């Protein structure tokens, strides 16, 4: 195995978004470099670029820095997560004697490593990476890193003058205010948006409508919504798509394609349990696939109970952390208009 290139001071300064060093930097740079070998030896990082391994080492060093100083990006992340979900971390238990908020914790280390492996989309909406937060290999690596970190904890220098930035993945999306779903009117006649009103009148007030293919959707646009019959201009980019969902409410009308099979709704003839299990997680991870208000309705109304990740306990992992995972993976698409 080829040894990874060392982490140089410039990388630590960039991770801290600083130009000028401070006296404690050398210790944390040396600590980060000691983590590279065990990370590289783990099968979790096999085949990954050197930058991925160095990023993980820097993230773990930043975590230790913040745990010692009790400030910085780690504290921002856990504070925001606590405000939203009444616990500092997703996935793992943080109650009892096994978790101490002002010290280092195995579950913290495990989660930091998870964020280095579970990556939101980068170049394309579908190039996100999944990672099982309970994978045995992840637990083994976290135990090894925690044991090493625990020995270094007492000697780690305290730096309270230069708090780290928001370095944790997902921190920004935890700061996005969650707005309520649009009001669902009791009387469709009171809806001012003409498209939404006609949808609700057609459905008897039910917010969701389902269409197997473009032809059915197009006829609905023409016959019910009273759109002009001009095929060349009637959303031609959707002509090859299938499995549409319309969400009508007091705010207006949303349209999504390729997601209808995932919604367990008595009104949905397109619901497919096997497809929902296989594909449902994509709604939470792929930006732009499902308009967020439709996804939020699916979560809050219990219409996506089959959504699960493709690993052991994947359903429980997703269902119990649905809002966090949507924030983490969808980023700026969370609550996007």
N, C-alpha and C positions, 0 to 999 in steps of 0.2 A: 504494500500500500504506500503510495506516494504521500509524503508528509505535506500538509497544507502550508502555504506561505504564512509567515507570522503576521500578527495584528500589529500594525505600526501606530505610533501616537496620533498620526493624522486621522486614522480611522476612528479612534476614541473621541477625538475632538469633533469630528463630523457627526458621530452618533449623539454627542451632547450639544451639537449645533453651537459650538464655541470656536473662537479663533485662538484664544489665549489659554495656555495650560495653567493648572494649579498644582500645588505640591502633592496632592493625593493621586493625581492621574497615573503616575508611574506604577503605583501598587495595583490599581485596577486593570491597567494594561497587562501587567505581568499575570494577574489572575485570569484574565480572559484568555491569554495565550496558553495557560495550563489546561483550559477546558477544551481546546481544539482537538487534542488527541483522543480523549474519550468520546467526543462527539463524532469524530471521523470514524472511530472504530465501531460505532453503533450501526446496525443494519438500517436504522431509520434514515440515516444520512448517506447511505450507499448510493452511488450514482449521482448524487447532487453536486452542484457546482461548489467550488471552494468558497465562493462568496456566501453561499447559504450556510456553510459551517461556521464561517467567521461571524456572520450575522447572529447566529444562535449564541456563540460565545460572548459576543458583545451584549446581547440582550440579557443573558444571565449575569454578566458583570454589572450591567446597569441595575438589574433587580437587586443584587447584593448592595450596591452603592445606595440605592433608595431605602432598602430595608434597614441599613445601618443608620442613615441620616434621618429616616422617617420624613422624607419629603420627595419631591420629584415626580416623574411620570408614572411610576408604579402606584404611588399614593393617589394620584389623580384618577387613574383607571379604577382602582378598588373603591374609591369614594363614589365615583359616578355609578359603578355597578351596584353598590349598596343602596344608593338613592333610588335606583330603578327596581331592584329585585330583593332588597333587604338581606343581601349577603355579598361578601366581597368578590366572590368568584362564581363563574358558572360551573356546572358539572359536578364539582367535588364538595364534600361536606366541609363546612368551616365552623362547626359547633364542637363544643367539648374541649378537652385538654390537648387534642392533637393539632389544634390551630390556635396560634397566638399572634394577634394582629401586629404587634410591634417587634416581632422576630422573623427569622426565615422559617418557611414551612415547606414540607414535601409537596403539598398540593399546589403551592405557588410555583415551585420549580417545574412541576409537571405541566401546569398551565402555560407558563412562559415557553416551554418546549413545544407545546401544542400549537401555539401561535406561530412558531417558526416552521411548522409542518403543514398546517391548515391555512392555505393561502387564498385570499380573495382573487377574483379575476384581475388579470393584468393587461394583456394585449387584446384579448377577445372576451366577450361575455361568458364563454363556456370554458375558459382555461383556468378556472379555480381548482384548488386541490383540497380534497377531503382528508381528514385524519381522525382516527378513532381516539378520543380522549381517554379511553380505558384500555387501550391496547397493552398487552403484557410487556412488549418491548419498550413502550414509552415509560411504563412504571419502573422497569429495570434501569433504564438510563436515568430517569429522574432520581431514583434512589442513589445511584452512583454519584451523580452531580451534587445532590443534597448532602451526602456524607462528606464529600470533599469541601463543600461550601461551609458546612457546620464547623469543620476544623479551622477554617479560615475566618469565621465570623468574628471572633473576639479580637483578632489582630487587624481586621479591616479598618482603615482610617475613616474617621467621620468627617464628611464634607457637607457642611450645612450652608456654605456660602454660594455654591453653584448648583442649584437643583437641576436635575436632568429634565429635558423637555418631555413632551408627550410622545414617548418612544414606543409605547405598547400599541400593537395593532388593535384596532377597534376602539381606541379611546375617543376619536373624533365622533364616531357614530353614536357612542353612548351619550354624547352631549346634545344630540338632536332631540328637541322636545317632541313628544308623541301627541299628535293632535287627535281629537275624537273622530270616529267615523262620521261620515255625513248622516244627517238625520234621515230616517226612513219614514216618509209621510204616511199618515193613516188614510189620507184621501188623495189618490193620484191627481185629482183635479186641481189640487192646491200647488202642484209642482210647476214652477215657472218655465223651466227648460222643456221645450216642446218634445225633444227626442226622449228624455227621461219620462215625461208624463205619458207619452204614448206607449212606451215599454211597460210601465206600471199598469196602465189601463189594460193592456193586452194580457199581462201575467196575473191580473187580479191582485196587484200589490206586492207580489213576490219580487225581490230585488234582482234575482238572477235569471237569465234566459240562456239557453244552450242551443247551438246549431252545429250539425255534424260537418257541413261543408260550406263552401263559399256560395254555391247556388242558393241554398236555403237562406243563408244570411242576406244575400242580395235581394231575394224576393221579400224578405222581412223589411229591409230598408225601403223598398219601393211600395209594398202593399200596406205596411203598418206605419212606418215612419214618414211615408209620403215623400221620399226623396225622388228626385227626377231620374227617369230611366235612361241614364247615359252610361253604358257599360265601360266606356273608355275612361270615364272619370269617377266611377263608383268604387273607390278604394281598390284600384287594380293591383296594387302591391300585395293584396291578400288573396288573390285569385288561386294561388297554389296551396294555401293554408287550409287547415281543417280544425275541428274541435274548438269552436269559438265559445266564449262566454261574454255576455253583456251584463254589466252591473249598473243598474239604474237606481238613482237616489235623488235626494233634494238638491244635491250639488250639480248633477248632470248625469252623463252616461260614459262608462268606461268599456273598452273592448279589448279582449285578449284572445289570442289563438294558441292552439297546441296545449291547452291546460285543462280542458273540460273533463277529461277522463279522471282527474284527480279529486273532483269535488263530490263528496258523498252527500247528495242532496236529493230528497224524494222527488223533486221536480226535474232531476237531471237524468235523461235517458242514456246519456253518454258515459255515465260513471262506470269505471272499470276497475275493480279492486286490485287486480294484478298490476295493471298499469299505474294505479295510484301508489302502490307499494314500490314499484320500480322507479318511477319518475317524480314522485311528489316532492322529494327533497330539492329538486332543481328549482322549484319556485322560490325557495329560500336562499339559493346560492347564486343563481344566474341573473345578473342585472338586466332589467328590461323584459324578462320573460313574462312576468305577471305584474300588472300595475299594483302599486303597494296597497291602495285602499282595498282592492280585491283580495290580495293576500291577507291583509289584516282582518277582513270580514271572514275569510276562511278560517283564520286562527281563532278569533273570538266567538264565532258561531259554531265551532266544532265541525266544520265542513271538510277538514283535511286530516282526519284522524289516522289515515293509513300512511301518511308521509313518514319516511324513515330513511336513515342512511344505510348504505349497503355494507354494514358490518354488524357484529354481535351487539345486541341492545341498541341498534341504530334507531328504532322507533322511540324508545324511551328517551334516548339522548336528544333527539330532535324535538319531540313533543314537550319535554320539560324545560327546554331552553329555546323555544321557537323564536321569541322576540329578540333575544340576544343574538342568535345565529343569523336572523334576518338583518339585524344591524351590522354584524361583523362582516358578512359576505356582501351585502348589497351596498354598503357604504352610502355614498351620496344619493343612491336611488331610494334609500329608506326615507319615507315621507316625501318623496319627490312629487311635484305636481305633474 
